[in-house]
Every structure is written in structure tokens, then in C-alpha cells.
Amino acid sequence: MPLEERQPLSAPRAYQGRRSILTKWVSATTGQVVLCTSTVQMTAAMLLDFDANIVCFRSGVVQVHWELKGKHGTVEPAFVARTRDGRRVVFAHPPRDKSGVEERVLRQAGDEAGWEIRPLQVPQGVLQSSLESAAHFNCPEFAPDDHVRRVLLEVFNLPQPLQVGALASGLGLKATGYAWHLVWTGELTGDWTKPLLPTSPVWASQAADIGET
């Protein structure tokens, strides 16, 4: 069953004393709303959405119930995703128990279901702020058509500041937003170890097709 396409089993709910903040991430990849139980999970969703190898992901769509020596519990992965080559990947929250039972249960379920189990990755610091800057331009209104895309990739065939190259493209006031969108899609890239600003050098990535369309 393609769990990454299912609706959540239930919506997260707020309750008195809850420390985390309920939020959501709207996936630019699929347009789906991904419910998150915390801002940490939302930031991890942003990183998954940025990953070009991930074509679909959802949260809250599966629970694994276990029982062992009179004890029982439930493990709910952070996300279930599908990769471009069709693999199913389950991203696991950090284990809540020190015994390792939850991790073993999830890996056993993954072995039986054909899931690849990975720890949840949460961007922090410079990477987080840079992704957030690019994510402001991830929506379809900033997506360039084929001609605009080709012009921008040619302009940035050599590294130059994002804003400078956008203005030099001759594409008008929307060029900067288009350039940011190409950063989000990975067709333009830069030094992700440094803050991503309008003055940051970016260039066409190896994944970008600059040829005629």
C-alpha cells in the first residue's frame, strides 16, 4: 500500500500542557499539506521537500503497535516517503526509550514491509536559515517557463551574486524570484555552508539542463 499517498490516520491535536507547537508544511513537490507535531518536524519536512530524490512524503499515516514480555507500545514514524527510483523510506523520530525497543520494532516492521529506515534529519543553523530563504519562493507563481529558465541558467553558467545575475538577465522585476525558485529546485546552487543572501554567488548546478528546450 502506498502509505506516502494516504491521508493521516488522525490530525494532531493541541491539549493543555502540550509543549510542542502544532504546525504544517505545504509540499512544493506535491502540493499536499503535511501535518507536523512540532516546529522541529516542520523544519525536517522542509529539508525533505528540498531533496530532489524525494517525490512524495506524508506524516501520521502509519503506526506500528508492539507487545513484548507484557509491555506494549506504539511507534509512529515522522514521515513515510517515496524516492524517485521507487524506494519506500521511513524517517524515524529519535527513540523515546533507552532500551532500543522502538528502534528494533520499526526496523523489524521495515524489513517485513520493504521500508528503508532512516533517522530524521533536521537542518540547523546556516543551512536552516538558507533553506527558509529559498523556500519563500518554492510556490508555482515563481516557477519560470522554459524560456526564462534557460536564460537564467545561461546567465548563471558562471558564479555571480544572485541578485546581480537576475538583474543582468533582462527578464524584468520577476527575475530575482525566478532565480530563487531555481535555487529551491536545485538547478542553481551555492555554498550551503554560508548564509544564502541576495548577494551570495550562485551558479547552475550539474543537475541543470542548460540546452535548448
Kinemage of the C-alpha trace (Angstrom):
@kinemage 1
@onewidth
@group {chain A} dominant
@subgroup {mainchain}
@vectorlist {calphas} color= white
{ca met a 1} P 0.000 0.000 0.000
{ca pro a 2} L 1.481 3.426 -0.936
{ca leu a 3} L 1.415 4.903 2.565
{ca glu a 4} L 3.108 8.084 1.369
{ca glu a 5} L -0.093 8.879 -0.562
{ca arg a 6} L -2.548 8.172 2.273
{ca gln a 7} L -4.366 10.698 4.378
{ca pro a 8} L -3.178 10.911 8.022
{ca leu a 9} L -4.777 8.443 10.433
{ca ser a 10} L -5.791 11.431 12.560
{ca ala a 11} L -4.920 15.094 12.819
{ca pro a 12} L -2.547 16.121 15.625
{ca arg a 13} L -4.411 17.978 18.317
{ca ala a 14} L -3.485 20.578 20.860
{ca tyr a 15} L -4.095 19.897 24.528
{ca gln a 16} L -3.375 21.626 27.791
{ca gly a 17} L 0.248 21.183 28.808
{ca arg a 18} L 1.493 20.271 25.337
{ca arg a 19} L 4.984 21.730 24.866
{ca ser a 20} L 5.339 21.413 21.107
{ca ile a 21} L 3.544 23.606 18.579
{ca leu a 22} L 1.259 22.000 16.006
{ca thr a 23} L 2.010 23.236 12.515
{ca lys a 24} L 2.149 22.091 8.891
{ca trp a 25} L 4.284 22.183 5.781
{ca val a 26} L 2.798 22.649 2.312
{ca ser a 27} L 4.896 20.496 -0.003
{ca ala a 28} L 6.079 22.274 -3.136
{ca thr a 29} L 6.761 18.837 -4.622
{ca thr a 30} L 3.165 17.571 -4.473
{ca gly a 31} L 1.063 20.467 -3.186
{ca gln a 32} L -0.064 18.305 -0.253
{ca val a 33} L -0.367 19.602 3.300
{ca val a 34} L 1.961 17.670 5.607
{ca leu a 35} L 0.818 17.884 9.227
{ca cys a 36} L 3.607 18.269 11.802
{ca thr a 37} L 3.521 17.878 15.557
{ca ser a 38} L 6.316 20.389 16.170
{ca thr a 39} L 8.364 23.095 14.505
{ca val a 40} L 11.293 20.653 14.513
{ca gln a 41} L 9.311 18.197 12.405
{ca met a 42} L 8.213 21.044 10.116
{ca thr a 43} L 11.857 22.011 9.553
{ca ala a 44} L 12.649 18.384 8.725
{ca ala a 45} L 9.737 18.424 6.246
{ca met a 46} L 11.281 21.451 4.553
{ca leu a 47} L 14.522 19.513 4.060
{ca leu a 48} L 12.651 16.533 2.571
{ca asp a 49} L 10.769 18.850 0.242
{ca phe a 50} L 14.083 20.328 -0.902
{ca asp a 51} L 15.537 16.862 -1.627
{ca ala a 52} L 15.147 16.266 -5.371
{ca asn a 53} L 15.230 12.494 -4.811
{ca ile a 54} L 12.029 12.603 -2.731
{ca val a 55} L 8.903 12.730 -4.906
{ca cys a 56} L 6.227 12.240 -2.228
{ca phe a 57} L 6.081 12.216 1.577
{ca arg a 58} L 3.431 12.273 4.292
{ca ser a 59} L 3.261 12.224 8.081
{ca gly a 60} L 0.952 10.443 10.514
{ca val a 61} L -0.058 7.725 8.040
{ca val a 62} L 1.174 4.628 9.872
{ca gln a 63} L 1.559 3.333 13.418
{ca val a 64} L 3.426 0.194 14.457
{ca his a 65} L 1.995 -1.475 17.585
{ca trp a 66} L 4.191 -3.833 19.558
{ca glu a 67} L 3.999 -6.083 22.604
{ca leu a 68} L 6.919 -7.696 24.402
{ca lys a 69} L 7.022 -9.501 27.766
{ca gly a 70} L 3.834 -7.907 29.000
{ca lys a 71} L 4.790 -4.433 27.806
{ca his a 72} L 3.271 -2.749 24.783
{ca gly a 73} L 3.562 0.496 22.902
{ca thr a 74} L 3.226 2.321 19.614
{ca val a 75} L 5.862 3.698 17.260
{ca glu a 76} L 4.834 6.391 14.784
{ca pro a 77} L 7.454 7.414 12.225
{ca ala a 78} L 7.936 11.090 11.444
{ca phe a 79} L 7.476 10.643 7.690
{ca val a 80} L 6.925 7.999 5.040
{ca ala a 81} L 8.399 8.905 1.665
{ca arg a 82} L 8.916 7.555 -1.842
{ca thr a 83} L 12.108 8.214 -3.769
{ca arg a 84} L 12.442 8.945 -7.470
{ca asp a 85} L 13.537 5.358 -8.114
{ca gly a 86} L 10.528 3.930 -6.262
{ca arg a 87} L 12.052 3.040 -2.884
{ca arg a 88} L 9.939 3.477 0.260
{ca val a 89} L 11.752 5.321 3.043
{ca val a 90} L 10.579 5.733 6.637
{ca phe a 91} L 12.121 8.581 8.631
{ca ala a 92} L 12.139 7.792 12.340
{ca his a 93} L 11.929 10.182 15.264
{ca pro a 94} L 14.757 9.886 17.802
{ca pro a 95} L 13.800 6.935 20.075
{ca arg a 96} L 11.940 7.888 23.240
{ca asp a 97} L 13.236 4.896 25.196
{ca lys a 98} L 16.808 3.926 26.073
{ca ser a 99} L 16.125 0.211 25.709
{ca gly a 100} L 16.140 0.390 21.922
{ca val a 101} L 12.833 -1.485 21.640
{ca glu a 102} L 11.198 1.164 19.461
{ca glu a 103} L 14.114 1.173 17.035
{ca arg a 104} L 14.135 -2.634 16.805
{ca val a 105} L 10.365 -2.744 16.290
{ca leu a 106} L 10.490 -0.211 13.472
{ca arg a 107} L 13.390 -1.960 11.772
{ca gln a 108} L 11.617 -5.328 12.017
{ca ala a 109} L 8.477 -3.800 10.502
{ca gly a 110} L 10.619 -2.190 7.811
{ca asp a 111} L 12.271 -5.491 6.930
{ca glu a 112} L 8.862 -7.128 6.507
{ca ala a 113} L 7.271 -4.235 4.610
{ca gly a 114} L 10.231 -3.353 2.405
{ca trp a 115} L 10.894 0.022 4.024
{ca glu a 116} L 14.290 1.646 4.244
{ca ile a 117} L 14.598 3.102 7.757
{ca arg a 118} L 16.495 6.370 8.169
{ca pro a 119} L 16.901 8.713 11.151
{ca leu a 120} L 15.104 12.026 10.905
{ca gln a 121} L 17.403 14.762 9.609
{ca val a 122} L 16.724 18.291 10.880
{ca pro a 123} L 18.609 21.211 9.288
{ca gln a 124} L 20.052 23.690 11.755
{ca gly a 125} L 21.946 26.940 11.823
{ca val a 126} L 23.100 28.342 8.488
{ca leu a 127} L 21.541 25.518 6.445
{ca gln a 128} L 18.152 26.011 8.071
{ca ser a 129} L 18.098 29.770 7.520
{ca ser a 130} L 19.277 29.385 3.911
{ca leu a 131} L 16.619 26.790 3.132
{ca glu a 132} L 13.986 29.030 4.689
{ca ser a 133} L 15.129 31.889 2.437
{ca ala a 134} L 14.801 29.732 -0.675
{ca ala a 135} L 11.515 28.187 0.493
{ca his a 136} L 9.815 31.592 0.320
{ca phe a 137} L 9.995 31.144 -3.463
{ca asn a 138} L 9.012 27.475 -3.755
{ca cys a 139} L 5.418 28.082 -4.878
{ca pro a 140} L 4.280 27.805 -8.534
{ca glu a 141} L 3.919 31.571 -9.018
{ca phe a 142} L 7.733 31.853 -9.011
{ca ala a 143} L 8.298 28.896 -11.347
{ca pro a 144} L 9.840 30.156 -14.625
{ca asp a 145} L 8.694 28.957 -18.015
{ca asp a 146} L 11.171 27.141 -20.261
{ca his a 147} L 12.489 30.306 -21.906
{ca val a 148} L 13.043 32.174 -18.626
{ca arg a 149} L 14.618 29.124 -17.040
{ca arg a 150} L 17.033 28.682 -19.937
{ca val a 151} L 18.037 32.369 -19.870
{ca leu a 152} L 18.742 32.270 -16.127
{ca leu a 153} L 20.755 29.061 -16.328
{ca glu a 154} L 22.868 30.586 -19.070
{ca val a 155} L 23.372 33.775 -17.038
{ca phe a 156} L 24.497 31.733 -14.053
{ca asn a 157} L 26.682 29.380 -16.053
{ca leu a 158} L 29.491 31.099 -14.144
{ca pro a 159} L 29.112 32.040 -10.450
{ca gln a 160} L 27.824 35.509 -9.680
{ca pro a 161} L 25.688 37.150 -6.985
{ca leu a 162} L 22.080 36.013 -7.244
{ca gln a 163} L 20.571 39.478 -7.413
{ca val a 164} L 23.200 40.782 -9.847
{ca gly a 165} L 22.720 37.894 -12.257
{ca ala a 166} L 18.930 38.155 -12.074
{ca leu a 167} L 19.023 41.858 -12.921
{ca ala a 168} L 21.519 41.237 -15.738
{ca ser a 169} L 19.229 38.652 -17.315
{ca gly a 170} L 16.941 41.311 -18.784
{ca leu a 171} L 13.876 39.408 -17.549
{ca gly a 172} L 12.437 42.264 -15.537
{ca leu a 173} L 11.373 42.627 -11.920
{ca lys a 174} L 10.319 38.986 -11.504
{ca ala a 175} L 13.759 37.651 -12.424
{ca thr a 176} L 15.015 37.578 -8.833
{ca gly a 177} L 12.045 35.492 -7.695
{ca tyr a 178} L 12.589 33.115 -10.613
{ca ala a 179} L 16.256 32.769 -9.665
{ca trp a 180} L 15.369 31.990 -6.056
{ca his a 181} L 12.931 29.341 -7.293
{ca leu a 182} L 15.719 27.672 -9.271
{ca val a 183} L 17.806 27.636 -6.100
{ca trp a 184} L 14.933 25.823 -4.379
{ca thr a 185} L 14.656 23.254 -7.187
{ca gly a 186} L 18.423 22.706 -7.107
{ca glu a 187} L 19.037 23.931 -10.642
{ca leu a 188} L 21.001 26.813 -9.173
{ca thr a 189} L 23.259 26.128 -6.223
{ca gly a 190} L 25.772 27.872 -3.990
{ca asp a 191} L 27.893 27.401 -0.903
{ca trp a 192} L 25.419 25.955 1.610
{ca thr a 193} L 27.943 26.309 4.435
{ca lys a 194} L 27.461 30.095 4.261
{ca pro a 195} L 24.276 32.185 4.644
{ca leu a 196} L 22.316 32.342 1.406
{ca leu a 197} L 21.629 36.025 0.665
{ca pro a 198} L 20.706 38.057 -2.437
{ca thr a 199} L 24.411 38.941 -2.639
{ca ser a 200} L 25.573 35.304 -2.428
{ca pro a 201} L 27.256 33.784 -5.510
{ca val a 202} L 25.155 31.052 -7.160
{ca trp a 203} L 25.681 29.028 -10.291
{ca ala a 204} L 23.996 26.426 -12.474
{ca ser a 205} L 24.318 23.011 -10.848
{ca gln a 206} L 25.443 19.867 -12.639
{ca ala a 207} L 21.837 18.644 -12.490
{ca ala a 208} L 20.588 21.592 -14.538
{ca asp a 209} L 19.934 21.120 -18.240
{ca ile a 210} L 21.056 24.329 -19.959
{ca gly a 211} L 20.487 23.128 -23.505
{ca glu a 212} L 17.735 24.164 -25.869
{ca thr a 213} L 14.236 23.101 -24.896
